[in-house]
Amino acid sequence: MRLTRCQAALAAAITANLLVLFYVSWLQQQPRSARTRGPRRGAAAAAGPQVTVLVREFEAFDHAVPELVDSFLQQDPAQPVVVAADALPYPPLALPRLPNVRLALLQPALDRPAAASRPETYVATEFVALVPDGARAEGPGRLERMAEALRAEALRPGGARLVAAPVASATPARCLALNVSLREWTARYGPAPPSAPPRCDALDGDAVVLLRARDLFNLSAPLARPVGTGLFLQAALRGWAVRLLLDVTFPAARQPPLATAHARWKAEREGRARRAALLRALGIRLVSWGGGRLEWFGCGKDTPRCFGTVAGDTPSYLYEGRWTPPCCLRALRETARHVVGVLEAAGVRYWLEGGSLLGAARHGDIIPWDYDVDLGIYLEDVGNCEQLRGAEAGSVVDERGFVWEKAVEGDFFRVQFSESNHLHVDLWPFYPRDGVMTKDTWLDHRQDVEFPEHFLRPLVPLRFAGFVAQAPNNYRRFLELKFGPGVIENPEYPNPALLSLAGSS
């Protein structure tokens, strides 16, 4: 029997419908995860791992990284793991040869493409868990619970951008408050206020920290070591809070790394050096801890000052939206105190000049953006001071390492913090002529003008930079003569034509 066209079409339609029904019936019998494409949010886990384990904080000479990686792979053989190092670790890392376990070398190399040194190249998941050496994954679900907690935080106004779970080590994580002031080059740590759930600006101790990959890799130094120091400084500056999960804990290794005293000593030494280098690179010169403990990074006697030659009375850091580095202010205070002590012991009459007098009048200290200290002296008293006499003939380094010299710009003296660090106090020799104080070198500064000697008869004490210095009497009128009316109440950068205080804020 021959089929007509209509019969053939009907048979084809019936066959197609039967195939569709068969496919739908088969699909409904499959696990939901096998049918879902792309990440899903909510209580159910997404298809495949959504967290990459990233191991960055370990010492190449003594570590337990292979055991750490194995512990996560035992929970999920498909778990993405990235071990990141600046250069190829030595001795070599014995990592599993699996496509989901990668070694990322972050230093550029001649024989590798540019993307190979960028850690984001190796991460394709929504979240990243920064796992320290010595942590272990025993029992399933910890990373998933952390990811769900971070998703929940995203639904809250002002929710945390990072979550952390402590590692049950000798130094479990604790919450810290952290305030970062780029303008002051300062990081201030303290105890975090109590809250439920615990929210911090930073952590101290061992923890697994989870955040979105896009957040991590949008930081300027996402994997700089020490990882915790750099991560929390950058996060705190952006206002990102950290939620510490007290119901999720990662076990510590039964045989932790750095078990010997020598390994711990070496790791602590290298860790201190890395931390100091990182803080300098991020522009932090002072770390303040609760209880008054301070750490300084920069501006020692044996290091150059933190900024270069000043052009147009406007130091480079002002263009960066910063004020004088605190280590430089400390060195200037120390130099000013020393110079004043020498002058007073030698019987040299001196007084606070220019911006230094202005800072003393405003708040008893150096102006927060100033880069030197100015003192006026009587020219006829120069011979009373051994250091100034020596500076007339050449550079003199005194017993405390301060350098006294004649300035190359003109007929005045300069006392530098050290031979390496050229933070300095300028000494301007004035002499009276017909009742007016004048001098032989004039620079193109607004305040560099003659003035009546009666402002110096008598000199008066004034608090400045942590000690008492001598200042012109009626220093308000003295300053307004030099700078203009209202100068004490109206702060301004030294050269507003180049950069104004109002325009930089």
Backbone torsions as a table, in degrees:
resi	resn	phi	psi	omega
1	MET	NA	132.8	-179.0
2	ARG	-92.1	139.2	178.5
3	LEU	-88.2	136.2	173.3
4	THR	-77.7	167.5	178.1
5	ARG	-59.4	-39.0	-179.0
6	CYS	-66.0	-41.2	179.6
7	GLN	-65.4	-39.2	178.9
8	ALA	-64.6	-42.0	179.5
9	ALA	-64.1	-41.1	180.0
10	LEU	-64.1	-40.9	179.2
11	ALA	-63.7	-40.2	178.9
12	ALA	-65.0	-39.8	179.8
13	ALA	-64.9	-43.0	178.6
14	ILE	-61.7	-43.6	179.6
15	THR	-61.2	-43.8	-180.0
16	ALA	-62.7	-41.1	179.0
17	ASN	-64.2	-40.5	177.9
18	LEU	-62.8	-38.6	178.6
19	LEU	-65.4	-41.7	178.6
20	VAL	-63.1	-44.2	178.9
21	LEU	-62.2	-40.0	178.2
22	PHE	-62.8	-42.1	-178.8
23	TYR	-66.1	-43.5	179.1
24	VAL	-63.2	-42.1	178.8
25	SER	-62.2	-40.9	178.8
26	TRP	-66.8	-40.7	-178.0
27	LEU	-64.0	-37.9	-179.0
28	GLN	-68.1	-20.3	179.4
29	GLN	-86.1	-7.6	-178.7
30	GLN	-84.5	154.0	173.5
31	PRO	-59.0	144.2	-176.3
32	ARG	-61.2	-35.1	-178.1
33	SER	-63.5	-29.3	-179.5
34	ALA	-74.9	-19.7	-178.3
35	ARG	-95.6	-13.0	-172.8
36	THR	-91.3	132.4	177.4
37	ARG	-109.2	135.2	177.8
38	GLY	81.8	167.1	-177.1
39	PRO	-70.1	142.4	173.9
40	ARG	-116.8	145.8	176.7
41	ARG	-100.5	164.2	176.4
42	GLY	111.1	-164.4	-172.9
43	ALA	-69.9	-35.9	-178.3
44	ALA	-75.6	144.1	179.2
45	ALA	-72.2	151.8	178.7
46	ALA	-79.2	168.4	180.0
47	ALA	-69.4	116.2	-179.3
48	GLY	78.8	163.8	-179.5
49	PRO	-61.4	140.1	177.5
50	GLN	-108.5	5.3	-178.1
51	VAL	-125.7	129.6	170.8
52	THR	-96.5	127.4	173.2
53	VAL	-79.8	121.0	-178.6
54	LEU	-118.2	118.1	-178.1
55	VAL	-106.1	113.3	-177.4
56	ARG	-124.5	-34.6	-173.0
57	GLU	-92.0	90.9	176.1
58	PHE	-154.5	159.8	178.3
59	GLU	-102.9	126.5	-175.7
60	ALA	-62.4	-28.4	-174.3
61	PHE	-83.0	-15.8	-178.8
62	ASP	-161.7	105.6	-174.9
63	HIS	-152.7	175.2	175.6
64	ALA	-132.4	39.7	-175.6
65	VAL	-65.7	-45.2	179.7
66	PRO	-57.3	-40.1	178.3
67	GLU	-66.0	-39.0	176.9
68	LEU	-59.6	-48.5	-179.0
69	VAL	-62.2	-43.8	-179.4
70	ASP	-60.7	-36.7	-178.1
71	SER	-64.2	-35.6	177.5
72	PHE	-75.8	-37.1	178.9
73	LEU	-67.5	-29.5	177.1
74	GLN	-65.7	-31.0	177.3
75	GLN	-77.8	-34.4	-179.4
76	ASP	-155.1	105.3	-178.4
77	PRO	-59.5	-20.1	180.0
78	ALA	-93.3	4.9	-177.1
79	GLN	-60.1	121.6	175.8
80	PRO	-69.9	131.8	-179.8
81	VAL	-132.4	131.1	174.4
82	VAL	-123.8	124.8	172.9
83	VAL	-104.5	118.3	-174.4
84	ALA	-108.9	133.9	178.3
85	ALA	-142.9	154.6	177.5
86	ASP	-65.4	-46.3	-179.8
87	ALA	-133.9	170.6	-177.9
88	LEU	-57.6	118.5	-177.6
89	PRO	-61.4	144.0	174.9
90	TYR	-137.7	129.2	-1.9
91	PRO	-58.1	154.7	-175.5
92	PRO	-59.7	147.0	176.5
93	LEU	-78.4	132.1	177.7
94	ALA	-93.1	77.5	-178.8
95	LEU	-94.2	149.8	176.9
96	PRO	-60.3	140.5	178.6
97	ARG	-86.4	77.2	-179.5
98	LEU	-126.4	148.9	-178.5
99	PRO	-65.7	-22.1	-179.3
100	ASN	-92.7	4.7	176.1
101	VAL	-117.0	117.0	-174.3
102	ARG	-124.2	147.6	171.5
103	LEU	-108.1	118.4	-178.6
104	ALA	-105.8	121.3	177.2
105	LEU	-102.0	118.6	-167.6
106	LEU	-88.7	-15.5	177.1
107	GLN	-81.5	132.1	177.1
108	PRO	-59.6	149.3	179.5
109	ALA	-139.1	153.3	-178.4
110	LEU	-62.0	-33.3	-171.9
111	ASP	-98.9	10.8	179.8
112	ARG	-124.2	149.7	176.7
113	PRO	-69.1	163.1	-176.3
114	ALA	-60.3	-38.3	-176.9
115	ALA	-63.4	-25.4	-176.6
116	ALA	-64.3	-24.9	-178.9
117	SER	-95.6	4.4	177.9
118	ARG	-103.1	119.6	-172.7
119	PRO	-63.8	-29.7	-179.6
120	GLU	-62.9	-18.3	177.3
121	THR	-60.0	-29.2	-171.3
122	TYR	-95.8	-1.1	-173.9
123	VAL	-117.3	121.5	179.1
124	ALA	-117.9	4.1	-177.3
125	THR	-95.2	166.5	179.5
126	GLU	-69.7	-35.6	-174.2
127	PHE	-119.4	156.9	173.8
128	VAL	-128.0	134.0	174.3
129	ALA	-110.6	116.3	177.0
130	LEU	-85.1	111.0	-171.8
131	VAL	-112.2	121.9	179.7
132	PRO	-78.2	153.8	175.2
133	ASP	-59.2	139.3	-178.5
134	GLY	100.9	-13.3	175.8
135	ALA	-84.3	158.6	178.7
136	ARG	-138.4	153.4	173.5
137	ALA	-109.4	99.0	178.0
138	GLU	-118.1	111.6	-174.9
139	GLY	98.5	139.7	-173.4
140	PRO	-80.4	163.9	164.9
141	GLY	92.9	-5.5	-176.0
142	ARG	-66.0	-47.2	-179.5
143	LEU	-64.4	-38.9	179.6
144	GLU	-64.7	-39.5	178.6
145	ARG	-65.8	-37.2	176.8
146	MET	-65.7	-41.8	179.6
147	ALA	-64.3	-40.4	177.9
148	GLU	-65.2	-37.4	178.0
149	ALA	-64.5	-37.9	179.2
150	LEU	-70.5	-36.8	175.6
151	ARG	-62.2	-39.6	178.3
152	ALA	-65.6	-37.7	178.1
153	GLU	-62.8	-33.8	-178.7
154	ALA	-66.1	-21.1	-179.6
155	LEU	-86.9	-8.6	-178.9
156	ARG	-97.7	142.6	174.0
157	PRO	-60.9	127.8	-178.7
158	GLY	66.7	26.5	-178.3
159	GLY	-65.6	158.9	-179.0
160	ALA	-64.2	146.5	176.9
161	ARG	-100.3	-6.5	176.8
162	LEU	-137.1	147.7	169.5
163	VAL	-124.8	151.8	-176.6
164	ALA	-138.8	145.8	175.6
165	ALA	-124.9	128.2	-177.3
166	PRO	-66.9	151.4	171.0
167	VAL	-97.8	131.7	-176.3
168	ALA	-75.5	63.3	-178.8
169	SER	-106.7	-170.8	178.0
170	ALA	-68.9	-20.8	179.6
171	THR	-127.5	72.5	179.6
172	PRO	-66.0	157.1	-173.2
173	ALA	-67.7	144.8	171.6
174	ARG	-135.5	154.7	-175.3
175	CYS	-76.9	143.8	173.7
176	LEU	-132.7	149.8	165.4
177	ALA	-89.0	145.3	-178.6
178	LEU	-144.8	125.4	174.1
179	ASN	-119.5	125.7	-178.9
180	VAL	-111.8	123.4	176.3
181	SER	-115.8	104.7	177.5
182	LEU	-65.4	-37.7	-178.3
183	ARG	-60.3	-35.1	-179.1
184	GLU	-99.6	3.2	179.5
185	TRP	57.7	36.1	-166.3
186	THR	-131.8	141.6	170.6
187	ALA	-119.8	126.6	-177.7
188	ARG	-116.7	117.9	179.1
189	TYR	-103.6	154.0	175.5
190	GLY	-167.7	176.4	177.5
191	PRO	-67.3	139.5	178.2
192	ALA	-76.2	140.2	176.9
193	PRO	-63.3	146.1	-179.1
194	PRO	-65.2	140.1	178.3
195	SER	-155.5	159.8	177.4
196	ALA	-132.9	118.9	-4.5
197	PRO	-70.6	160.7	-177.4
198	PRO	-60.4	125.7	177.3
199	ARG	-123.3	134.7	-173.5
200	CYS	-131.3	167.4	167.2
201	ASP	-96.8	-25.9	-177.9
202	ALA	-155.6	167.1	178.0
203	LEU	-124.1	148.5	171.3
204	ASP	-121.3	124.4	-177.9
205	GLY	115.6	-173.6	-173.4
206	ASP	-90.0	128.0	179.4
207	ALA	-156.0	153.3	166.9
208	VAL	-91.4	125.9	-177.1
209	VAL	-114.2	128.4	-178.6
210	LEU	-118.4	135.7	175.7
211	LEU	-151.7	168.8	178.2
212	ARG	-69.0	142.4	-178.8
213	ALA	-60.5	-38.2	-178.5
214	ARG	-65.7	-32.9	177.3
215	ASP	-69.7	-46.0	-179.0
216	LEU	-59.2	-47.8	-172.4
217	PHE	-85.3	-0.2	168.8
218	ASN	-88.3	-6.8	174.3
219	LEU	-74.3	151.9	-177.2
220	SER	-71.8	-29.4	178.7
221	ALA	-134.1	73.6	-169.9
222	PRO	-66.1	-33.2	-175.2
223	LEU	-123.2	25.1	176.0
224	ALA	-66.2	141.8	180.0
225	ARG	-98.3	146.4	-2.8
226	PRO	-66.9	134.5	-170.9
227	VAL	-61.4	-45.0	-178.9
228	GLY	-61.8	-44.6	-179.8
229	THR	-58.9	-51.8	-177.5
230	GLY	-67.5	-42.1	-177.6
231	LEU	-62.6	-48.0	-174.3
232	PHE	-74.6	-31.1	173.7
233	LEU	-61.5	-46.9	-178.4
234	GLN	-69.4	-36.8	179.4
235	ALA	-69.2	-43.5	-179.0
236	ALA	-63.5	-37.9	178.8
237	LEU	-62.5	-31.0	-180.0
238	ARG	-89.9	-1.6	-179.7
239	GLY	79.6	21.7	180.0
240	TRP	-86.6	120.4	177.9
241	ALA	-86.4	160.2	177.1
242	VAL	-117.0	126.2	173.7
243	ARG	-97.0	124.4	179.2
244	LEU	-92.8	118.0	-178.0
245	LEU	-86.8	113.3	-178.4
246	LEU	-85.4	-13.5	-179.2
247	ASP	-97.8	5.3	176.1
248	VAL	-126.5	120.3	179.8
249	THR	-132.9	136.8	176.1
250	PHE	-96.7	132.4	177.2
251	PRO	-66.0	157.1	173.6
252	ALA	-95.0	157.3	178.8
253	ALA	-62.2	142.1	177.9
254	ARG	-67.1	-32.5	174.5
255	GLN	-120.1	87.3	-173.0
256	PRO	-68.9	156.6	175.1
257	PRO	-69.5	170.6	178.3
258	LEU	56.8	47.0	-175.7
259	ALA	-79.2	-22.1	-177.6
260	THR	-95.7	156.3	179.7
261	ALA	-62.3	-37.7	-179.6
262	HIS	-66.1	-42.4	179.4
263	ALA	-64.0	-40.6	178.8
264	ARG	-65.4	-41.5	178.8
265	TRP	-62.2	-43.6	-179.5
266	LYS	-66.1	-42.6	-179.8
267	ALA	-65.2	-40.9	179.0
268	GLU	-65.1	-40.8	179.4
269	ARG	-63.7	-48.1	-179.8
270	GLU	-69.1	-33.5	177.5
271	GLY	-64.5	-41.2	177.8
272	ARG	-63.3	-41.3	179.7
273	ALA	-65.8	-42.2	178.2
274	ARG	-63.9	-41.0	-178.5
275	ARG	-64.9	-44.4	178.9
276	ALA	-61.9	-42.5	179.6
277	ALA	-64.8	-39.6	179.8
278	LEU	-65.7	-45.1	-178.9
279	LEU	-62.8	-40.4	177.1
280	ARG	-64.3	-42.1	-179.0
281	ALA	-64.4	-34.3	-179.9
282	LEU	-85.8	-0.7	177.1
283	GLY	81.3	28.6	175.3
284	ILE	-103.9	119.9	-179.6
285	ARG	-109.0	-14.5	-179.6
286	LEU	-140.9	129.6	172.1
287	VAL	-115.3	123.9	-178.8
288	SER	-110.2	127.5	179.9
289	TRP	-109.9	159.5	174.9
290	GLY	-58.5	144.7	-178.3
291	GLY	91.0	1.7	175.8
292	GLY	90.2	2.3	179.2
293	ARG	-73.9	132.5	-178.2
294	LEU	-121.9	143.1	172.2
295	GLU	-121.9	130.4	-177.9
296	TRP	-109.7	141.4	-179.9
297	PHE	-133.5	91.1	179.3
298	GLY	125.2	165.1	172.4
299	CYS	61.0	43.4	170.7
300	GLY	-86.9	174.6	178.4
301	LYS	-63.2	-27.9	-174.4
302	ASP	-102.4	11.4	179.3
303	THR	-123.9	153.1	173.9
304	PRO	-65.3	161.0	176.6
305	ARG	-68.4	166.4	-171.3
306	CYS	-78.3	-0.9	-179.0
307	PHE	-144.5	160.6	-175.4
308	GLY	-91.9	-159.6	-179.2
309	THR	-60.4	138.0	-177.9
310	VAL	-89.5	127.9	179.1
311	ALA	-111.1	132.3	176.9
312	GLY	61.2	33.9	-179.4
313	ASP	60.3	13.9	-176.1
314	THR	-123.4	98.9	-178.2
315	PRO	-63.7	156.3	-173.3
316	SER	-60.3	-34.0	-174.8
317	TYR	-66.2	-24.2	177.5
318	LEU	-64.8	-35.5	177.6
319	TYR	-68.4	-19.4	178.1
320	GLU	-90.5	5.6	-178.0
321	GLY	75.1	22.6	-179.4
322	ARG	-118.8	162.0	173.9
323	TRP	-106.5	-173.3	-175.1
324	THR	-58.9	130.2	177.4
325	PRO	-54.5	138.9	-175.9
326	PRO	-61.3	-30.8	177.5
327	CYS	-67.0	-33.2	176.9
328	CYS	-69.4	-41.2	176.2
329	LEU	-61.2	-40.7	178.4
330	ARG	-62.3	-43.9	179.6
331	ALA	-65.9	-38.5	177.4
332	LEU	-64.3	-42.0	177.8
333	ARG	-61.1	-43.6	-179.4
334	GLU	-63.9	-42.2	179.7
335	THR	-66.1	-44.0	-180.0
336	ALA	-62.4	-43.8	178.9
337	ARG	-60.6	-43.1	-179.0
338	HIS	-65.0	-45.5	-178.2
339	VAL	-63.5	-44.1	179.3
340	VAL	-62.3	-40.0	177.9
341	GLY	-61.9	-41.5	178.8
342	VAL	-65.7	-45.3	-178.7
343	LEU	-63.5	-43.9	-179.5
344	GLU	-65.4	-39.2	179.1
345	ALA	-66.0	-30.9	-178.1
346	ALA	-89.4	-4.7	-179.4
347	GLY	76.8	27.3	177.5
348	VAL	-90.4	122.6	177.3
349	ARG	-73.3	130.2	-177.5
350	TYR	-141.8	166.8	174.8
351	TRP	-156.9	154.1	175.8
352	LEU	-67.0	134.1	-177.3
353	GLU	-120.8	160.3	168.0
354	GLY	50.3	-131.8	-177.5
355	GLY	-65.0	-26.8	178.1
356	SER	-67.7	-43.1	175.1
357	LEU	-64.0	-38.0	179.3
358	LEU	-62.9	-43.1	176.8
359	GLY	-63.6	-39.9	178.4
360	ALA	-64.2	-40.4	-180.0
361	ALA	-67.6	-35.3	-177.6
362	ARG	-77.1	-50.8	-172.8
363	HIS	-148.9	18.8	173.9
364	GLY	70.0	24.7	-176.6
365	ASP	-153.8	178.5	174.6
366	ILE	-66.2	141.1	175.0
367	ILE	-57.3	134.3	-172.0
368	PRO	-57.9	-18.2	179.8
369	TRP	-113.2	9.2	-178.0
370	ASP	-78.8	158.1	-174.5
371	TYR	-124.9	0.9	173.8
372	ASP	-154.6	177.1	177.2
373	VAL	-122.2	136.8	-179.2
374	ASP	-115.3	129.5	174.2
375	LEU	-126.8	138.3	168.2
376	GLY	-92.8	147.0	176.2
377	ILE	-136.3	158.8	173.1
378	TYR	-79.3	126.5	-179.8
379	LEU	-57.6	-37.2	-176.6
380	GLU	-69.5	-12.7	179.9
381	ASP	-93.8	-4.6	-176.2
382	VAL	-56.6	-40.1	-177.9
383	GLY	-65.0	-16.2	179.9
384	ASN	-74.5	-16.7	-171.8
385	CYS	-108.9	121.1	-178.7
386	GLU	-58.8	-42.0	-177.7
387	GLN	-66.5	-38.8	178.6
388	LEU	-70.6	-36.3	176.3
389	ARG	-62.8	-42.1	178.6
390	GLY	-65.5	-35.6	-179.5
391	ALA	-68.0	-24.8	177.0
392	GLU	-61.6	-33.6	-177.3
393	ALA	-94.4	-21.2	-178.2
394	GLY	167.4	-178.4	-177.1
395	SER	-70.7	138.8	179.2
396	VAL	-125.3	127.6	174.5
397	VAL	-104.0	117.7	-176.1
398	ASP	-82.2	-177.9	-172.3
399	GLU	-66.6	-17.0	179.0
400	ARG	-104.0	10.0	174.2
401	GLY	87.6	2.5	175.3
402	PHE	-79.0	143.9	-173.9
403	VAL	-107.3	119.8	177.6
404	TRP	-102.9	129.1	-177.3
405	GLU	-154.9	163.9	172.9
406	LYS	-84.0	131.7	-178.3
407	ALA	-67.7	143.3	179.5
408	VAL	-76.0	-18.4	-176.4
409	GLU	-80.1	-13.8	-177.5
410	GLY	168.2	-164.7	-173.7
411	ASP	-87.7	70.4	173.1
412	PHE	-152.3	172.5	-174.0
413	PHE	-111.1	156.4	179.4
414	ARG	-137.6	133.3	176.6
415	VAL	-116.2	115.7	-176.1
416	GLN	-96.2	149.8	-179.2
417	PHE	-57.1	-38.5	177.5
418	SER	-164.7	177.3	177.5
419	GLU	-68.2	-27.1	179.0
420	SER	-92.1	-37.4	-173.4
421	ASN	-105.0	112.4	-171.2
422	HIS	-96.6	25.2	165.1
423	LEU	-61.3	137.9	-166.7
424	HIS	-149.4	162.9	169.7
425	VAL	-110.8	128.0	175.9
426	ASP	-96.4	133.9	179.1
427	LEU	-112.6	116.9	-174.3
428	TRP	-104.7	110.9	-178.8
429	PRO	-78.5	117.7	176.3
430	PHE	-108.2	158.2	172.7
431	TYR	-143.4	149.3	-178.1
432	PRO	-81.6	142.0	174.3
433	ARG	-143.9	111.1	-178.2
434	ASP	54.9	42.1	175.9
435	GLY	79.8	5.6	179.8
436	VAL	-118.9	133.8	177.9
437	MET	-83.6	125.4	-178.6
438	THR	-135.0	176.5	178.9
439	LYS	-153.1	174.5	-173.0
440	ASP	-95.4	-16.4	179.9
441	THR	-120.2	124.9	178.9
442	TRP	-122.2	130.1	176.7
443	LEU	-106.8	163.0	-174.9
444	ASP	-80.2	61.8	177.6
445	HIS	-115.9	142.5	-177.4
446	ARG	-57.8	-38.7	-175.4
447	GLN	-85.8	-0.8	-174.5
448	ASP	-86.7	79.6	-176.5
449	VAL	-136.8	161.9	173.7
450	GLU	-70.6	161.4	179.8
451	PHE	-155.4	155.4	180.0
452	PRO	-64.5	141.2	-178.3
453	GLU	-67.0	-20.1	-176.7
454	HIS	-61.6	-18.2	174.9
455	PHE	-66.6	-18.7	-178.5
456	LEU	-103.3	3.6	-178.2
457	ARG	-124.5	93.0	1.7
458	PRO	-95.2	169.9	167.3
459	LEU	-79.4	153.9	-178.4
460	VAL	-126.9	151.1	178.5
461	PRO	-75.3	145.3	179.5
462	LEU	-149.6	134.6	178.7
463	ARG	-65.7	134.1	179.7
464	PHE	-156.5	123.8	169.9
465	ALA	54.8	34.8	176.0
466	GLY	92.0	4.9	176.7
467	PHE	-146.4	179.0	179.1
468	VAL	-103.8	123.6	179.1
469	ALA	-115.3	170.1	177.0
470	GLN	-91.0	142.9	-176.9
471	ALA	-141.0	157.7	174.7
472	PRO	-60.0	144.1	172.5
473	ASN	-69.2	153.6	-174.6
474	ASN	48.4	55.8	-174.2
475	TYR	-66.7	-20.9	175.7
476	ARG	-63.0	-49.4	179.5
477	ARG	-65.4	-36.5	177.3
478	PHE	-59.0	-47.2	-179.0
479	LEU	-67.7	-39.1	179.5
480	GLU	-69.7	-29.2	173.1
481	LEU	-62.5	-38.1	-174.9
482	LYS	-86.3	-39.1	-172.3
483	PHE	-111.3	-22.4	-176.8
484	GLY	113.9	162.4	-177.6
485	PRO	-60.3	144.8	175.6
486	GLY	71.6	16.5	-174.0
487	VAL	-67.5	-30.9	-178.9
488	ILE	-68.2	-41.7	-175.3
489	GLU	-83.3	-12.1	-174.7
490	ASN	-123.5	84.5	-178.3
491	PRO	-62.1	148.0	177.2
492	GLU	-155.4	152.0	175.3
493	TYR	-66.6	158.9	-172.3
494	PRO	-63.6	-26.8	179.8
495	ASN	-134.5	80.4	-176.6
496	PRO	-60.4	-21.8	178.5
497	ALA	-64.9	-29.4	177.6
498	LEU	-90.3	-44.4	-177.8
499	LEU	-156.7	124.9	-179.0
500	SER	-103.2	153.7	178.1
501	LEU	-62.4	-44.0	-179.7
502	ALA	-64.0	-39.4	-177.8
503	GLY	-72.2	-18.2	-177.3
504	SER	-94.7	-11.3	-176.4
505	SER	-89.4	NA	NA
